[in-house]
Amino acid sequence: MDAQTILGRLKACGIPADERIAQGLCTYHALLMDWNTRMDLTAVTEENEMLDKHYIDSLMPLTLGDILPREGSIIDVGTGAGFPGMALAIALPTARFTLLDSQQKRLNFLQEVIDSLHLTNVSLVHARAEDGAHTKALRESFDLAVARAVAPLPVLAEYLLPYVRIGGSALCWKGPSVEDELTQARTSVHLLGGKLCPGLPYTIPGRDWDHRLIPISKVAGTSAKYPRKAGTPSKSPLGTP
């Protein structure tokens, strides 16, 4: 996949981009493909599908107005191979990104991306989502917390909102199943000091994917008891009977 192909697709999808961004994503992609031969970073390997499912999907918030803080602090919780956080960091050099993941081998890959692209706006944290949110340096200190393909919305709220300062927000990449998650999520979001905002549907040209972004505003502080110990949010989501 070359930079011109990437740039053309970005522009076709309405994503503001230039050659710098396209070349950065091209280098990122080459490293991902190389590392994926040695460890499981992505199950999607067909290039056109990868371009849309990983890079384009990660950057679609750039087409939806000012929902991303262009000069603020953003944490990607459960970043995996760096989606959406690394792609956004390449596109938004004035914002400060923290990419958090529980597997050091994934962070080793992301460090090579950082080094290869000479990125100065990205830092890495090795931690479980539940544990990282209880550290003083990270708790309620970000303008925005994001996650993509990590967990159902009620669980995701407990992972994300403890990282967000009052007045900030969380942003969740979701598919059509989110409709089944919203009722339970309202309870968990309220308990965590958040407020669900209307979902933002978006389309990727040429794809029939039903994707949407779910913003959650942080309107009050999160109780110190949240998140609960590692593993508990997924086993017993807040709001379940």
Biotite code that builds the C-alpha atoms (Angstrom):
import biotite.structure as struc

atoms = struc.array([
    struc.Atom([0.000, 0.000, 0.000], chain_id="A", res_id=1, res_name="MET", atom_name="CA", element="C"),
    struc.Atom([1.554, 3.301, -1.085], chain_id="A", res_id=2, res_name="ASP", atom_name="CA", element="C"),
    struc.Atom([1.067, 6.814, 0.259], chain_id="A", res_id=3, res_name="ALA", atom_name="CA", element="C"),
    struc.Atom([-0.806, 8.057, -2.816], chain_id="A", res_id=4, res_name="GLN", atom_name="CA", element="C"),
    struc.Atom([-3.375, 5.276, -2.509], chain_id="A", res_id=5, res_name="THR", atom_name="CA", element="C"),
    struc.Atom([-3.867, 6.160, 1.142], chain_id="A", res_id=6, res_name="ILE", atom_name="CA", element="C"),
    struc.Atom([-4.140, 9.882, 0.411], chain_id="A", res_id=7, res_name="LEU", atom_name="CA", element="C"),
    struc.Atom([-6.710, 9.300, -2.312], chain_id="A", res_id=8, res_name="GLY", atom_name="CA", element="C"),
    struc.Atom([-8.849, 7.163, -0.040], chain_id="A", res_id=9, res_name="ARG", atom_name="CA", element="C"),
    struc.Atom([-8.628, 9.666, 2.824], chain_id="A", res_id=10, res_name="LEU", atom_name="CA", element="C"),
    struc.Atom([-9.823, 12.467, 0.558], chain_id="A", res_id=11, res_name="LYS", atom_name="CA", element="C"),
    struc.Atom([-12.599, 10.304, -0.910], chain_id="A", res_id=12, res_name="ALA", atom_name="CA", element="C"),
    struc.Atom([-13.880, 9.725, 2.615], chain_id="A", res_id=13, res_name="CYS", atom_name="CA", element="C"),
    struc.Atom([-13.840, 13.438, 3.445], chain_id="A", res_id=14, res_name="GLY", atom_name="CA", element="C"),
    struc.Atom([-10.949, 13.166, 5.895], chain_id="A", res_id=15, res_name="ILE", atom_name="CA", element="C"),
    struc.Atom([-8.725, 16.267, 5.867], chain_id="A", res_id=16, res_name="PRO", atom_name="CA", element="C"),
    struc.Atom([-5.272, 14.957, 4.998], chain_id="A", res_id=17, res_name="ALA", atom_name="CA", element="C"),
    struc.Atom([-2.030, 15.813, 3.258], chain_id="A", res_id=18, res_name="ASP", atom_name="CA", element="C"),
    struc.Atom([1.036, 13.952, 2.039], chain_id="A", res_id=19, res_name="GLU", atom_name="CA", element="C"),
    struc.Atom([2.632, 14.020, 5.505], chain_id="A", res_id=20, res_name="ARG", atom_name="CA", element="C"),
    struc.Atom([-0.305, 12.168, 7.030], chain_id="A", res_id=21, res_name="ILE", atom_name="CA", element="C"),
    struc.Atom([-0.516, 9.707, 4.142], chain_id="A", res_id=22, res_name="ALA", atom_name="CA", element="C"),
    struc.Atom([3.200, 8.934, 4.297], chain_id="A", res_id=23, res_name="GLN", atom_name="CA", element="C"),
    struc.Atom([3.000, 8.467, 8.061], chain_id="A", res_id=24, res_name="GLY", atom_name="CA", element="C"),
    struc.Atom([0.140, 6.006, 7.700], chain_id="A", res_id=25, res_name="LEU", atom_name="CA", element="C"),
    struc.Atom([2.042, 4.232, 4.919], chain_id="A", res_id=26, res_name="CYS", atom_name="CA", element="C"),
    struc.Atom([5.065, 3.708, 7.177], chain_id="A", res_id=27, res_name="THR", atom_name="CA", element="C"),
    struc.Atom([2.789, 2.634, 10.034], chain_id="A", res_id=28, res_name="TYR", atom_name="CA", element="C"),
    struc.Atom([1.113, 0.098, 7.757], chain_id="A", res_id=29, res_name="HIS", atom_name="CA", element="C"),
    struc.Atom([4.399, -1.347, 6.529], chain_id="A", res_id=30, res_name="ALA", atom_name="CA", element="C"),
    struc.Atom([5.563, -1.859, 10.118], chain_id="A", res_id=31, res_name="LEU", atom_name="CA", element="C"),
    struc.Atom([2.224, -3.413, 11.074], chain_id="A", res_id=32, res_name="LEU", atom_name="CA", element="C"),
    struc.Atom([2.421, -5.906, 8.232], chain_id="A", res_id=33, res_name="MET", atom_name="CA", element="C"),
    struc.Atom([5.990, -6.819, 9.133], chain_id="A", res_id=34, res_name="ASP", atom_name="CA", element="C"),
    struc.Atom([5.285, -7.286, 12.848], chain_id="A", res_id=35, res_name="TRP", atom_name="CA", element="C"),
    struc.Atom([2.072, -9.179, 12.105], chain_id="A", res_id=36, res_name="ASN", atom_name="CA", element="C"),
    struc.Atom([4.136, -12.006, 10.621], chain_id="A", res_id=37, res_name="THR", atom_name="CA", element="C"),
    struc.Atom([5.648, -12.560, 14.086], chain_id="A", res_id=38, res_name="ARG", atom_name="CA", element="C"),
    struc.Atom([2.765, -11.764, 16.432], chain_id="A", res_id=39, res_name="MET", atom_name="CA", element="C"),
    struc.Atom([-1.002, -11.405, 16.266], chain_id="A", res_id=40, res_name="ASP", atom_name="CA", element="C"),
    struc.Atom([-1.716, -7.707, 15.767], chain_id="A", res_id=41, res_name="LEU", atom_name="CA", element="C"),
    struc.Atom([-4.538, -7.876, 13.223], chain_id="A", res_id=42, res_name="THR", atom_name="CA", element="C"),
    struc.Atom([-6.659, -10.616, 11.693], chain_id="A", res_id=43, res_name="ALA", atom_name="CA", element="C"),
    struc.Atom([-7.519, -8.346, 8.766], chain_id="A", res_id=44, res_name="VAL", atom_name="CA", element="C"),
    struc.Atom([-4.765, -8.571, 6.153], chain_id="A", res_id=45, res_name="THR", atom_name="CA", element="C"),
    struc.Atom([-6.380, -7.693, 2.798], chain_id="A", res_id=46, res_name="GLU", atom_name="CA", element="C"),
    struc.Atom([-5.048, -4.233, 2.055], chain_id="A", res_id=47, res_name="GLU", atom_name="CA", element="C"),
    struc.Atom([-8.206, -2.436, 0.926], chain_id="A", res_id=48, res_name="ASN", atom_name="CA", element="C"),
    struc.Atom([-10.142, -3.823, 3.865], chain_id="A", res_id=49, res_name="GLU", atom_name="CA", element="C"),
    struc.Atom([-7.319, -2.894, 6.243], chain_id="A", res_id=50, res_name="MET", atom_name="CA", element="C"),
    struc.Atom([-7.226, 0.635, 4.881], chain_id="A", res_id=51, res_name="LEU", atom_name="CA", element="C"),
    struc.Atom([-10.920, 1.153, 5.563], chain_id="A", res_id=52, res_name="ASP", atom_name="CA", element="C"),
    struc.Atom([-11.420, -0.945, 8.680], chain_id="A", res_id=53, res_name="LYS", atom_name="CA", element="C"),
    struc.Atom([-8.361, 0.308, 10.567], chain_id="A", res_id=54, res_name="HIS", atom_name="CA", element="C"),
    struc.Atom([-7.036, 3.626, 9.276], chain_id="A", res_id=55, res_name="TYR", atom_name="CA", element="C"),
    struc.Atom([-10.124, 5.240, 7.733], chain_id="A", res_id=56, res_name="ILE", atom_name="CA", element="C"),
    struc.Atom([-12.427, 4.133, 10.538], chain_id="A", res_id=57, res_name="ASP", atom_name="CA", element="C"),
    struc.Atom([-9.995, 5.488, 13.152], chain_id="A", res_id=58, res_name="SER", atom_name="CA", element="C"),
    struc.Atom([-9.891, 8.871, 11.435], chain_id="A", res_id=59, res_name="LEU", atom_name="CA", element="C"),
    struc.Atom([-13.605, 9.321, 10.685], chain_id="A", res_id=60, res_name="MET", atom_name="CA", element="C"),
    struc.Atom([-14.119, 11.607, 13.737], chain_id="A", res_id=61, res_name="PRO", atom_name="CA", element="C"),
    struc.Atom([-12.134, 14.200, 11.768], chain_id="A", res_id=62, res_name="LEU", atom_name="CA", element="C"),
    struc.Atom([-15.147, 14.465, 9.442], chain_id="A", res_id=63, res_name="THR", atom_name="CA", element="C"),
    struc.Atom([-17.612, 15.162, 12.279], chain_id="A", res_id=64, res_name="LEU", atom_name="CA", element="C"),
    struc.Atom([-16.728, 18.659, 13.420], chain_id="A", res_id=65, res_name="GLY", atom_name="CA", element="C"),
    struc.Atom([-14.786, 19.539, 16.550], chain_id="A", res_id=66, res_name="ASP", atom_name="CA", element="C"),
    struc.Atom([-15.327, 16.386, 18.601], chain_id="A", res_id=67, res_name="ILE", atom_name="CA", element="C"),
    struc.Atom([-11.569, 15.871, 19.022], chain_id="A", res_id=68, res_name="LEU", atom_name="CA", element="C"),
    struc.Atom([-9.425, 18.302, 21.047], chain_id="A", res_id=69, res_name="PRO", atom_name="CA", element="C"),
    struc.Atom([-6.851, 19.405, 18.489], chain_id="A", res_id=70, res_name="ARG", atom_name="CA", element="C"),
    struc.Atom([-4.452, 20.627, 21.191], chain_id="A", res_id=71, res_name="GLU", atom_name="CA", element="C"),
    struc.Atom([-5.650, 18.609, 24.168], chain_id="A", res_id=72, res_name="GLY", atom_name="CA", element="C"),
    struc.Atom([-4.747, 15.333, 25.855], chain_id="A", res_id=73, res_name="SER", atom_name="CA", element="C"),
    struc.Atom([-6.179, 12.059, 24.573], chain_id="A", res_id=74, res_name="ILE", atom_name="CA", element="C"),
    struc.Atom([-5.814, 8.535, 25.976], chain_id="A", res_id=75, res_name="ILE", atom_name="CA", element="C"),
    struc.Atom([-6.533, 5.420, 23.920], chain_id="A", res_id=76, res_name="ASP", atom_name="CA", element="C"),
    struc.Atom([-7.480, 2.660, 26.379], chain_id="A", res_id=77, res_name="VAL", atom_name="CA", element="C"),
    struc.Atom([-6.786, -0.853, 25.107], chain_id="A", res_id=78, res_name="GLY", atom_name="CA", element="C"),
    struc.Atom([-5.035, 0.488, 22.036], chain_id="A", res_id=79, res_name="THR", atom_name="CA", element="C"),
    struc.Atom([-3.939, -2.905, 20.667], chain_id="A", res_id=80, res_name="GLY", atom_name="CA", element="C"),
    struc.Atom([-2.130, -2.269, 17.393], chain_id="A", res_id=81, res_name="ALA", atom_name="CA", element="C"),
    struc.Atom([-2.758, 1.464, 17.809], chain_id="A", res_id=82, res_name="GLY", atom_name="CA", element="C"),
    struc.Atom([-6.291, 1.967, 16.551], chain_id="A", res_id=83, res_name="PHE", atom_name="CA", element="C"),
    struc.Atom([-7.582, 4.575, 16.853], chain_id="A", res_id=84, res_name="PRO", atom_name="CA", element="C"),
    struc.Atom([-4.871, 6.304, 18.909], chain_id="A", res_id=85, res_name="GLY", atom_name="CA", element="C"),
    struc.Atom([-1.794, 5.968, 16.720], chain_id="A", res_id=86, res_name="MET", atom_name="CA", element="C"),
    struc.Atom([-3.647, 6.850, 13.526], chain_id="A", res_id=87, res_name="ALA", atom_name="CA", element="C"),
    struc.Atom([-5.094, 9.937, 15.219], chain_id="A", res_id=88, res_name="LEU", atom_name="CA", element="C"),
    struc.Atom([-1.694, 10.901, 16.627], chain_id="A", res_id=89, res_name="ALA", atom_name="CA", element="C"),
    struc.Atom([-0.252, 10.893, 13.096], chain_id="A", res_id=90, res_name="ILE", atom_name="CA", element="C"),
    struc.Atom([-3.116, 13.072, 11.867], chain_id="A", res_id=91, res_name="ALA", atom_name="CA", element="C"),
    struc.Atom([-3.160, 15.442, 14.872], chain_id="A", res_id=92, res_name="LEU", atom_name="CA", element="C"),
    struc.Atom([0.441, 16.371, 15.743], chain_id="A", res_id=93, res_name="PRO", atom_name="CA", element="C"),
    struc.Atom([-0.680, 19.207, 18.048], chain_id="A", res_id=94, res_name="THR", atom_name="CA", element="C"),
    struc.Atom([-2.642, 16.906, 20.367], chain_id="A", res_id=95, res_name="ALA", atom_name="CA", element="C"),
    struc.Atom([-0.952, 14.798, 23.087], chain_id="A", res_id=96, res_name="ARG", atom_name="CA", element="C"),
    struc.Atom([-1.674, 11.064, 23.030], chain_id="A", res_id=97, res_name="PHE", atom_name="CA", element="C"),
    struc.Atom([-1.236, 8.319, 25.600], chain_id="A", res_id=98, res_name="THR", atom_name="CA", element="C"),
    struc.Atom([-1.666, 4.771, 24.289], chain_id="A", res_id=99, res_name="LEU", atom_name="CA", element="C"),
    struc.Atom([-2.417, 2.237, 27.032], chain_id="A", res_id=100, res_name="LEU", atom_name="CA", element="C"),
    struc.Atom([-2.380, -1.530, 26.652], chain_id="A", res_id=101, res_name="ASP", atom_name="CA", element="C"),
    struc.Atom([-1.967, -4.563, 28.889], chain_id="A", res_id=102, res_name="SER", atom_name="CA", element="C"),
    struc.Atom([0.411, -6.410, 26.529], chain_id="A", res_id=103, res_name="GLN", atom_name="CA", element="C"),
    struc.Atom([4.004, -5.209, 26.385], chain_id="A", res_id=104, res_name="GLN", atom_name="CA", element="C"),
    struc.Atom([4.609, -6.842, 23.003], chain_id="A", res_id=105, res_name="LYS", atom_name="CA", element="C"),
    struc.Atom([2.016, -4.562, 21.435], chain_id="A", res_id=106, res_name="ARG", atom_name="CA", element="C"),
    struc.Atom([3.684, -1.560, 23.015], chain_id="A", res_id=107, res_name="LEU", atom_name="CA", element="C"),
    struc.Atom([7.036, -2.721, 21.635], chain_id="A", res_id=108, res_name="ASN", atom_name="CA", element="C"),
    struc.Atom([5.510, -2.557, 18.160], chain_id="A", res_id=109, res_name="PHE", atom_name="CA", element="C"),
    struc.Atom([4.037, 0.880, 18.805], chain_id="A", res_id=110, res_name="LEU", atom_name="CA", element="C"),
    struc.Atom([7.402, 2.128, 20.077], chain_id="A", res_id=111, res_name="GLN", atom_name="CA", element="C"),
    struc.Atom([8.952, 1.195, 16.748], chain_id="A", res_id=112, res_name="GLU", atom_name="CA", element="C"),
    struc.Atom([6.229, 3.181, 14.982], chain_id="A", res_id=113, res_name="VAL", atom_name="CA", element="C"),
    struc.Atom([6.963, 6.164, 17.230], chain_id="A", res_id=114, res_name="ILE", atom_name="CA", element="C"),
    struc.Atom([10.693, 5.898, 16.572], chain_id="A", res_id=115, res_name="ASP", atom_name="CA", element="C"),
    struc.Atom([10.308, 5.404, 12.816], chain_id="A", res_id=116, res_name="SER", atom_name="CA", element="C"),
    struc.Atom([8.020, 8.422, 12.456], chain_id="A", res_id=117, res_name="LEU", atom_name="CA", element="C"),
    struc.Atom([9.885, 10.558, 15.036], chain_id="A", res_id=118, res_name="HIS", atom_name="CA", element="C"),
    struc.Atom([6.614, 11.230, 16.831], chain_id="A", res_id=119, res_name="LEU", atom_name="CA", element="C"),
    struc.Atom([6.914, 13.547, 19.821], chain_id="A", res_id=120, res_name="THR", atom_name="CA", element="C"),
    struc.Atom([3.228, 13.625, 20.770], chain_id="A", res_id=121, res_name="ASN", atom_name="CA", element="C"),
    struc.Atom([2.789, 9.986, 21.836], chain_id="A", res_id=122, res_name="VAL", atom_name="CA", element="C"),
    struc.Atom([3.608, 8.191, 25.093], chain_id="A", res_id=123, res_name="SER", atom_name="CA", element="C"),
    struc.Atom([2.978, 4.543, 25.973], chain_id="A", res_id=124, res_name="LEU", atom_name="CA", element="C"),
    struc.Atom([1.662, 3.003, 29.198], chain_id="A", res_id=125, res_name="VAL", atom_name="CA", element="C"),
    struc.Atom([1.761, -0.690, 30.071], chain_id="A", res_id=126, res_name="HIS", atom_name="CA", element="C"),
    struc.Atom([-1.252, -1.411, 32.309], chain_id="A", res_id=127, res_name="ALA", atom_name="CA", element="C"),
    struc.Atom([-4.655, -2.987, 32.538], chain_id="A", res_id=128, res_name="ARG", atom_name="CA", element="C"),
    struc.Atom([-7.365, -0.409, 31.937], chain_id="A", res_id=129, res_name="ALA", atom_name="CA", element="C"),
    struc.Atom([-8.696, -0.848, 35.473], chain_id="A", res_id=130, res_name="GLU", atom_name="CA", element="C"),
    struc.Atom([-5.265, -0.470, 37.086], chain_id="A", res_id=131, res_name="ASP", atom_name="CA", element="C"),
    struc.Atom([-4.051, 2.492, 35.061], chain_id="A", res_id=132, res_name="GLY", atom_name="CA", element="C"),
    struc.Atom([-7.106, 4.539, 36.028], chain_id="A", res_id=133, res_name="ALA", atom_name="CA", element="C"),
    struc.Atom([-6.124, 4.352, 39.695], chain_id="A", res_id=134, res_name="HIS", atom_name="CA", element="C"),
    struc.Atom([-2.690, 5.906, 39.155], chain_id="A", res_id=135, res_name="THR", atom_name="CA", element="C"),
    struc.Atom([-2.420, 9.566, 40.137], chain_id="A", res_id=136, res_name="LYS", atom_name="CA", element="C"),
    struc.Atom([-0.756, 10.619, 36.875], chain_id="A", res_id=137, res_name="ALA", atom_name="CA", element="C"),
    struc.Atom([-3.590, 9.262, 34.740], chain_id="A", res_id=138, res_name="LEU", atom_name="CA", element="C"),
    struc.Atom([-6.760, 9.538, 36.802], chain_id="A", res_id=139, res_name="ARG", atom_name="CA", element="C"),
    struc.Atom([-9.217, 12.208, 35.621], chain_id="A", res_id=140, res_name="GLU", atom_name="CA", element="C"),
    struc.Atom([-6.439, 13.991, 33.746], chain_id="A", res_id=141, res_name="SER", atom_name="CA", element="C"),
    struc.Atom([-7.432, 13.686, 30.057], chain_id="A", res_id=142, res_name="PHE", atom_name="CA", element="C"),
    struc.Atom([-9.597, 15.834, 27.837], chain_id="A", res_id=143, res_name="ASP", atom_name="CA", element="C"),
    struc.Atom([-10.711, 12.764, 25.918], chain_id="A", res_id=144, res_name="LEU", atom_name="CA", element="C"),
    struc.Atom([-10.576, 8.990, 26.361], chain_id="A", res_id=145, res_name="ALA", atom_name="CA", element="C"),
    struc.Atom([-11.179, 6.790, 23.324], chain_id="A", res_id=146, res_name="VAL", atom_name="CA", element="C"),
    struc.Atom([-11.598, 3.096, 22.616], chain_id="A", res_id=147, res_name="ALA", atom_name="CA", element="C"),
    struc.Atom([-12.400, 1.049, 19.546], chain_id="A", res_id=148, res_name="ARG", atom_name="CA", element="C"),
    struc.Atom([-13.557, -2.585, 19.489], chain_id="A", res_id=149, res_name="ALA", atom_name="CA", element="C"),
    struc.Atom([-12.706, -3.131, 23.155], chain_id="A", res_id=150, res_name="VAL", atom_name="CA", element="C"),
    struc.Atom([-15.876, -4.018, 25.100], chain_id="A", res_id=151, res_name="ALA", atom_name="CA", element="C"),
    struc.Atom([-19.654, -3.509, 25.352], chain_id="A", res_id=152, res_name="PRO", atom_name="CA", element="C"),
    struc.Atom([-20.634, 0.058, 26.179], chain_id="A", res_id=153, res_name="LEU", atom_name="CA", element="C"),
    struc.Atom([-21.474, -0.465, 29.895], chain_id="A", res_id=154, res_name="PRO", atom_name="CA", element="C"),
    struc.Atom([-18.031, -2.025, 30.434], chain_id="A", res_id=155, res_name="VAL", atom_name="CA", element="C"),
    struc.Atom([-16.327, 0.549, 28.244], chain_id="A", res_id=156, res_name="LEU", atom_name="CA", element="C"),
    struc.Atom([-17.746, 3.387, 30.328], chain_id="A", res_id=157, res_name="ALA", atom_name="CA", element="C"),
    struc.Atom([-16.065, 1.970, 33.437], chain_id="A", res_id=158, res_name="GLU", atom_name="CA", element="C"),
    struc.Atom([-12.783, 1.648, 31.563], chain_id="A", res_id=159, res_name="TYR", atom_name="CA", element="C"),
    struc.Atom([-12.831, 5.173, 30.108], chain_id="A", res_id=160, res_name="LEU", atom_name="CA", element="C"),
    struc.Atom([-14.585, 7.686, 32.353], chain_id="A", res_id=161, res_name="LEU", atom_name="CA", element="C"),
    struc.Atom([-12.164, 7.417, 35.308], chain_id="A", res_id=162, res_name="PRO", atom_name="CA", element="C"),
    struc.Atom([-9.446, 8.793, 33.003], chain_id="A", res_id=163, res_name="TYR", atom_name="CA", element="C"),
    struc.Atom([-11.484, 11.836, 31.921], chain_id="A", res_id=164, res_name="VAL", atom_name="CA", element="C"),
    struc.Atom([-11.444, 15.206, 33.680], chain_id="A", res_id=165, res_name="ARG", atom_name="CA", element="C"),
    struc.Atom([-14.737, 16.906, 34.498], chain_id="A", res_id=166, res_name="ILE", atom_name="CA", element="C"),
    struc.Atom([-15.717, 18.810, 31.379], chain_id="A", res_id=167, res_name="GLY", atom_name="CA", element="C"),
    struc.Atom([-13.970, 16.311, 29.120], chain_id="A", res_id=168, res_name="GLY", atom_name="CA", element="C"),
    struc.Atom([-15.498, 13.345, 27.339], chain_id="A", res_id=169, res_name="SER", atom_name="CA", element="C"),
    struc.Atom([-15.134, 9.753, 26.217], chain_id="A", res_id=170, res_name="ALA", atom_name="CA", element="C"),
    struc.Atom([-15.635, 8.601, 22.636], chain_id="A", res_id=171, res_name="LEU", atom_name="CA", element="C"),
    struc.Atom([-16.546, 5.016, 21.775], chain_id="A", res_id=172, res_name="CYS", atom_name="CA", element="C"),
    struc.Atom([-16.408, 3.430, 18.307], chain_id="A", res_id=173, res_name="TRP", atom_name="CA", element="C"),
    struc.Atom([-19.407, 1.095, 18.033], chain_id="A", res_id=174, res_name="LYS", atom_name="CA", element="C"),
    struc.Atom([-21.433, -0.924, 15.544], chain_id="A", res_id=175, res_name="GLY", atom_name="CA", element="C"),
    struc.Atom([-25.171, -1.685, 15.276], chain_id="A", res_id=176, res_name="PRO", atom_name="CA", element="C"),
    struc.Atom([-25.141, -3.803, 18.457], chain_id="A", res_id=177, res_name="SER", atom_name="CA", element="C"),
    struc.Atom([-24.781, -0.594, 20.470], chain_id="A", res_id=178, res_name="VAL", atom_name="CA", element="C"),
    struc.Atom([-28.569, -0.205, 20.397], chain_id="A", res_id=179, res_name="GLU", atom_name="CA", element="C"),
    struc.Atom([-28.822, -3.259, 22.642], chain_id="A", res_id=180, res_name="ASP", atom_name="CA", element="C"),
    struc.Atom([-26.198, -1.788, 24.998], chain_id="A", res_id=181, res_name="GLU", atom_name="CA", element="C"),
    struc.Atom([-27.573, 1.710, 25.487], chain_id="A", res_id=182, res_name="LEU", atom_name="CA", element="C"),
    struc.Atom([-30.221, 1.025, 28.142], chain_id="A", res_id=183, res_name="THR", atom_name="CA", element="C"),
    struc.Atom([-27.789, -0.695, 30.488], chain_id="A", res_id=184, res_name="GLN", atom_name="CA", element="C"),
    struc.Atom([-25.077, 1.830, 29.626], chain_id="A", res_id=185, res_name="ALA", atom_name="CA", element="C"),
    struc.Atom([-27.190, 4.736, 30.892], chain_id="A", res_id=186, res_name="ARG", atom_name="CA", element="C"),
    struc.Atom([-27.009, 3.310, 34.407], chain_id="A", res_id=187, res_name="THR", atom_name="CA", element="C"),
    struc.Atom([-23.269, 2.658, 34.325], chain_id="A", res_id=188, res_name="SER", atom_name="CA", element="C"),
    struc.Atom([-22.502, 6.046, 32.764], chain_id="A", res_id=189, res_name="VAL", atom_name="CA", element="C"),
    struc.Atom([-24.519, 7.848, 35.454], chain_id="A", res_id=190, res_name="HIS", atom_name="CA", element="C"),
    struc.Atom([-22.763, 5.966, 38.268], chain_id="A", res_id=191, res_name="LEU", atom_name="CA", element="C"),
    struc.Atom([-19.380, 6.970, 36.790], chain_id="A", res_id=192, res_name="LEU", atom_name="CA", element="C"),
    struc.Atom([-20.130, 10.698, 36.528], chain_id="A", res_id=193, res_name="GLY", atom_name="CA", element="C"),
    struc.Atom([-20.972, 10.742, 32.835], chain_id="A", res_id=194, res_name="GLY", atom_name="CA", element="C"),
    struc.Atom([-23.847, 11.633, 30.547], chain_id="A", res_id=195, res_name="LYS", atom_name="CA", element="C"),
    struc.Atom([-24.593, 9.817, 27.308], chain_id="A", res_id=196, res_name="LEU", atom_name="CA", element="C"),
    struc.Atom([-24.801, 12.076, 24.266], chain_id="A", res_id=197, res_name="CYS", atom_name="CA", element="C"),
    struc.Atom([-26.618, 11.326, 20.998], chain_id="A", res_id=198, res_name="PRO", atom_name="CA", element="C"),
    struc.Atom([-24.742, 8.870, 18.812], chain_id="A", res_id=199, res_name="GLY", atom_name="CA", element="C"),
    struc.Atom([-23.000, 10.104, 15.688], chain_id="A", res_id=200, res_name="LEU", atom_name="CA", element="C"),
    struc.Atom([-23.577, 7.792, 12.705], chain_id="A", res_id=201, res_name="PRO", atom_name="CA", element="C"),
    struc.Atom([-21.097, 7.900, 9.861], chain_id="A", res_id=202, res_name="TYR", atom_name="CA", element="C"),
    struc.Atom([-20.593, 6.110, 6.593], chain_id="A", res_id=203, res_name="THR", atom_name="CA", element="C"),
    struc.Atom([-17.457, 4.989, 4.802], chain_id="A", res_id=204, res_name="ILE", atom_name="CA", element="C"),
    struc.Atom([-17.977, 5.334, 1.036], chain_id="A", res_id=205, res_name="PRO", atom_name="CA", element="C"),
    struc.Atom([-18.294, 1.974, -0.676], chain_id="A", res_id=206, res_name="GLY", atom_name="CA", element="C"),
    struc.Atom([-18.955, 0.087, 2.555], chain_id="A", res_id=207, res_name="ARG", atom_name="CA", element="C"),
    struc.Atom([-22.278, -0.991, 4.035], chain_id="A", res_id=208, res_name="ASP", atom_name="CA", element="C"),
    struc.Atom([-20.940, -0.937, 7.593], chain_id="A", res_id=209, res_name="TRP", atom_name="CA", element="C"),
    struc.Atom([-23.267, 0.482, 10.252], chain_id="A", res_id=210, res_name="ASP", atom_name="CA", element="C"),
    struc.Atom([-20.789, 2.371, 12.400], chain_id="A", res_id=211, res_name="HIS", atom_name="CA", element="C"),
    struc.Atom([-21.326, 5.152, 14.895], chain_id="A", res_id=212, res_name="ARG", atom_name="CA", element="C"),
    struc.Atom([-19.482, 7.102, 17.542], chain_id="A", res_id=213, res_name="LEU", atom_name="CA", element="C"),
    struc.Atom([-20.953, 7.342, 21.041], chain_id="A", res_id=214, res_name="ILE", atom_name="CA", element="C"),
    struc.Atom([-19.802, 10.430, 22.984], chain_id="A", res_id=215, res_name="PRO", atom_name="CA", element="C"),
    struc.Atom([-20.063, 10.493, 26.772], chain_id="A", res_id=216, res_name="ILE", atom_name="CA", element="C"),
    struc.Atom([-19.659, 13.817, 28.587], chain_id="A", res_id=217, res_name="SER", atom_name="CA", element="C"),
    struc.Atom([-17.937, 13.833, 31.983], chain_id="A", res_id=218, res_name="LYS", atom_name="CA", element="C"),
    struc.Atom([-20.203, 15.941, 34.195], chain_id="A", res_id=219, res_name="VAL", atom_name="CA", element="C"),
    struc.Atom([-19.119, 14.842, 37.691], chain_id="A", res_id=220, res_name="ALA", atom_name="CA", element="C"),
    struc.Atom([-16.177, 13.193, 39.397], chain_id="A", res_id=221, res_name="GLY", atom_name="CA", element="C"),
    struc.Atom([-15.870, 9.409, 39.347], chain_id="A", res_id=222, res_name="THR", atom_name="CA", element="C"),
    struc.Atom([-16.051, 7.704, 42.731], chain_id="A", res_id=223, res_name="SER", atom_name="CA", element="C"),
    struc.Atom([-12.718, 6.306, 43.923], chain_id="A", res_id=224, res_name="ALA", atom_name="CA", element="C"),
    struc.Atom([-14.219, 2.816, 43.959], chain_id="A", res_id=225, res_name="LYS", atom_name="CA", element="C"),
    struc.Atom([-14.324, 2.811, 40.147], chain_id="A", res_id=226, res_name="TYR", atom_name="CA", element="C"),
    struc.Atom([-13.037, 1.156, 38.132], chain_id="A", res_id=227, res_name="PRO", atom_name="CA", element="C"),
    struc.Atom([-13.349, -2.026, 40.131], chain_id="A", res_id=228, res_name="ARG", atom_name="CA", element="C"),
    struc.Atom([-10.500, -4.544, 40.271], chain_id="A", res_id=229, res_name="LYS", atom_name="CA", element="C"),
    struc.Atom([-9.173, -5.930, 37.006], chain_id="A", res_id=230, res_name="ALA", atom_name="CA", element="C"),
    struc.Atom([-11.590, -8.337, 35.357], chain_id="A", res_id=231, res_name="GLY", atom_name="CA", element="C"),
    struc.Atom([-14.647, -7.337, 37.390], chain_id="A", res_id=232, res_name="THR", atom_name="CA", element="C"),
    struc.Atom([-16.166, -4.795, 34.935], chain_id="A", res_id=233, res_name="PRO", atom_name="CA", element="C"),
    struc.Atom([-16.334, -7.372, 32.131], chain_id="A", res_id=234, res_name="SER", atom_name="CA", element="C"),
    struc.Atom([-17.649, -10.139, 34.384], chain_id="A", res_id=235, res_name="LYS", atom_name="CA", element="C"),
    struc.Atom([-20.208, -7.982, 36.194], chain_id="A", res_id=236, res_name="SER", atom_name="CA", element="C"),
    struc.Atom([-20.983, -4.805, 34.224], chain_id="A", res_id=237, res_name="PRO", atom_name="CA", element="C"),
    struc.Atom([-22.449, -1.904, 36.148], chain_id="A", res_id=238, res_name="LEU", atom_name="CA", element="C"),
    struc.Atom([-26.197, -1.691, 35.730], chain_id="A", res_id=239, res_name="GLY", atom_name="CA", element="C"),
    struc.Atom([-26.814, -5.445, 35.501], chain_id="A", res_id=240, res_name="THR", atom_name="CA", element="C"),
    struc.Atom([-29.516, -6.826, 37.814], chain_id="A", res_id=241, res_name="PRO", atom_name="CA", element="C"),
])
